[in-house]
Amino acid sequence: MKKNKQISKENKVIKSEVKDEEKLKKRDDELKKIVSGNQGVKIESFEDTFKFISKDLSLILSDIKNKNPKFIEKIQFNRVFKEKEDFNIFIKGLILDFLKDKSDDLKSRLSDLRKKGYSVLFLSLKFMSVPLKIKLFSSSLNKEDFDKIFILVENIEKSLISFEEQERAVKENKEIY
């Protein structure tokens, strides 16, 4: 009988300790939020995004804005995020989506030119490194890595444009004759 009482007392003590630990964790989390200022991130305009993200991400965003203004339309303004980290994850996802969209576009254009009989082997070999560089960038999120990817993509795009112009010229010449 004494053992049962001891066990029940120990269970009560353990349960009360668990409840106390949960209360302490909740209080600590609330204090951390108050101290760190993570009570919520409200984004109302594109300029507001720069207040809550790292320097590298802000430089990358401004580069993308200058090179592709349509990218800004993807960012949903008048939105509230619970924490700054949630917003950073959202922006990182947008940047990676932008790079993957560029990569997919290049891939389809290369494929189309290859099917039409153009020798795009060199460009295809250059392109093979783009997805790998995007994965590297996704882990580092450095401005330098982004610039390397973007320079490579721009070089491939310039070459593709010259091939596509040749194709148009050939079509126009065929229509004349």
Beta strands, then each sheet from edge to edge (+ up, - down):
strand 1: 41-43
strand 2: 79-81
sheet 1: 1+ 2-
end
